[in-house]
Amino acid sequence: MLGRRFGTMTLSQIITSYVMLVIAATIDAASVNIFFAPFKIAPGGVTGVAVILNHLDARLPIGLLILLGNIPIQILGYRMLGGWRIVVRTIFYVFLYSLLVEFLKPYTANVEVGTNVLLNSIFGGILGGIAGGLVLRAGGTQGGTSTLGRILQQQFGMPLSTTSLYTDTAVIVLAGLVFGWEGALYAIVALFVGGATADYVLEGPSVIRIATIITDKPDEISELVLDAMGRGVTAWQGKGMFTEQSHTVLFITVSRAQVSNLRRLVHLADPDAFMVIGQGHVAYGEGFRRIKD
């Protein structure tokens, strides 16, 4: 029964995605109550606006403000992003997150985390980033400016990183006006740490390295790499535009621990080879991770 498909997902995958959303909403709500709101840190987005408004008038519950602020944004997302199928997980997440912010408040009120605002902005950003990464892995967004960012991306072809910069900058400026510019700097720290953490959760640690090698001895290098390291090698022909000479370009993916060995083998086979090593997050296929259904 769990293997039954609903569109492109099985029932077990759908259940897993909603469990991830519940976990993410709990973590996100805890980060607001423990790290952000008590120390006047506005972590961007609708949550940041809610923290600011709650500071101006404590009678306004943060959870309710988050929910009310997301209603017009999600209606806009429904109309401009392709219907409920696109925003249903986001709506579920926002509703649960808003409730948990208020529900968890009595349980987090007595949690002591110290008074260092910088540390609180860092660890609040880490928790928010973990939540954000889980939400993205589940196929949703955290709502608010994340949904606005997707709308701007679709309508104007802007990168998500750029749209997030535009939407969150306005909240940070507002935080600076209300909490002072030092408070705005702490908000930037929380945003940066949260974004880096979300990328880590979404893509995993950078454990692979990608080597591009330009050489006139491709067979010698390939033979050493295949025999000594057991890694595949892809080759194609290239031409130096300055010298107009033809060379072979090799493409090799290795683990981080194999970089030194690869460098030694390439130098052994062709001391004149030109090699560039870049970072990658994950590789799927033979010798690396299996592509999951």
N, C-alpha and C positions, 0 to 999 in steps of 0.2 A: 504494500500500500504506500509506503514511504517513497518508493521509487516512481510513483505515478507522476507524470509531467503536467505542469500547468504553464503553458507557453514554453519558454526556454529553461524553466527551472523545475526541479522536482519538489515534491512536498517537503522532503527533509531539508532541502536547501532553503525553502521559504521559512520553515520553522526556525532554522538556524539563524537566518537573517533577522528575524524578529526577536529572538533571544539576545542577539548582539545589540540590537537597538535598546532593549530593556537595560542591559548592562551599561551601555554607553550613557543612557539618560541618567542612571543612578550615579555614575562617576561624575558626569557633567554637573549635576545638581549639587553633589558634595563639594566640588571645586568652588562653586559660587558661594555656598554657605560658609565654607571653612576658610577659604583663601581670599576671595575677591571682595564680597560685600562688606565684611568687617573692617577691611583695610582700605576701602574706597578705591578699589582698582576696577576700572571699567574695561573689560577684555574685548572691546569691539562688538559690533553687531547689535542686535536687539537686546541681548543680555546686558551689554554695556550701558545702553540707554536706560534699561530698567534699573540698574544699580544707581545710576545718576539720579533718576526721578525718585527712587526710594530714599536717597540721601536728602533730597530737597523736601520730601514729605514722607515721613516714616509710615504714614497710614496707608500708603500705596504698596501692596504686596508685590515683591519682585516676580513671583511666579505668575500672578495675574497679568502684570505688565508685559511679561514675555509672551504670554498667550495672546493678549489683545494686540500687541504689536505685530504678531505674525499673521493674524487673520487677513488683513488686506494684502500682505505680501504673498500669502499662499493662494489667495483668490487670483491675484495677478499671475502667479506661477501656473495655476490651472489654465488660465486663458492663453498664456503665451508660450508655455513649454509643452503643450500637447495633451492636456487632460489629466484626470485623476491618476492614471497609470503612472505618470511621472512623479507626482507629488504625494502619493498615498503614504509611502514610508516616512517622508518628511513630516507630514501632518501627524502621523502616529507618534513620531519621535517628539515633536514640539509639544503635543498635548501631554504626553507622559512626563517629559522633562519639566514642564511648567508645574504639574501637580507635585512632582518629587521635590522641587525646590522648596515648596511650602511644607510638604509632609515631613521632610528630613530636618527642617529647621530646629525643632525641639531636641532632636538627637545629636545635632552638630553644634548646638549653642555652647556647650561646655567643653568642646574640644580645644585643647591648648596647643598652639603651634608656634608660639613666640610672637614677638612684636616686630621683627625685622621685615619691613615691607618688601624689600627686594627679594628675599627668600620666598615670601608668600606669592609674589608675582611669578617667580620661576616655577614653584611647585604647583601653583594654580594653573599655569600654562601647560605643565606636563600632564596634569589630569585632564584638562580640557582637550589637549592634543590627542591623548589616548582615546577619549570619547569621540573626537572628530574622526580619527582613523577608523574606529570600529563602525561608525555610522556610514562612512564612505564604502567600507568593505561590505556592509549590508545593503548597499544600493540606494542609500538616502543621502540627505544633507542635514545639517543642524538647523536649517531654516534661516529666517532673518536675512542677513546680508549674503549668506551662501546662496539662497534662492535668487536674490537680486543679481548676484554675480553671474549665475547661469543665464538669467534673462539677458543681461548686457552682453554676455558672450555670444548668445544665439542671435541677438538682434544686430549687433555691430561687429561681430567677429573678433572681439577683444579677448586676449588670453585671460584665464581665470585668475592668474596672479595679479594682473593689472586691475581687473574688476574688484578684487578683494581690497587692493590698495585704495581705490577710489571710495568704496563704501565704508571701509573701516576708518579711513583718515578722518571723515566727518565726525565719527563718534569720538575719536581720540582728541580732536580739537575741542569738542564739547566737554570732554572730561577735563581738559586743561583749563577751560573757562570756569568750571565748577569746582574742581579739586585742586587747581593749581597746576603749573606746567610740570612740576615734579611728578604729580599723579599721572599726567599724560605719558611721561617717560616710563613709568612702571607699567602702564597699559601696553606700550610698545614692546616692552620686554616680555610680557605675558603673551602677546600676539606672536612674536617671533618664536618663542620657545614652543608655543602650542602648534604652530605651523610645522616646525622641525619634527616635533614628536608625532604629529599626524602622518607625516611622510614616512617616518620610521615604522609606525604601526601598519600603514597601508602597503609599503613596499618591502619592509624588512631591512636588516642591516646591509651595508654595502660589503658583500663578501666575495664578489667576483671582480676580476680585472680583465679588461679587453685590450689586447695587444694588436697594433697595426704595424707591420714590418715591411719596409721597402728594401728589396735585396736583389742581387744578381745571382744568388745561389739558393733558389727556393727549394730545390730537391734536397740539398744537404740539410737545411734547417728543418724541413718537414720530416725528414727521416729521423733526425735526432728527437724532435718533439714527440712524434708518434711512438717511437721505441722507448724513450726514457720517461715520458710523462703520460702516455696514453691519451693524449688530447688530439682532437681532430683539427685539421688545418684547411682553410679555404683560401684559394688563390685566384687572382685575376691580374690582367695586364694593365700597367699604367705607364704614363710618360711624363718625365720631368719637363715642365714647360719652359724652364730656363735653358737646360742643356739639350732638350728635345731628344733625350735618350730614353729608350724603353727599359722598364724595370718590372719586376713582379711584386705585387702587393699581397702580403699574407695576413689573414685575419685569424686570431687565436683567442679563445676564451679559457681562462684558467682561474683557479681559486686564488685568494689573496696570498696564501702560504706558498704558492708555486711560482710567484713572481721572480724571486731570486734565481731559482733553478732555470726558469725560462730565459732570463737575461744571460745567464752563464752559457746555456746551450746555443743561443743565437750568436753570442760573441765567438764561441768556439767554431761554429760553422762559417760565419762571415763577420769578421771584425769590422768591416766597413758598412754593415747593415744600419739602416736608420729605423729606430723603433720608438713608437709612442704607446704608452700604457695609460689607459683611462679606467675610470671606476664604473661599475655597474651594480645594480641592486640585486638582481636575481636572474638566473638563466634557466630556461626550460628546455629539456631535450636530453639526448644521449650524454651520460656522464654527469648530468646535473639534476634538477628537479623534474619530476614527472608532471606533465600538464594534466591537471585534474578536470574532471567533467563539471 
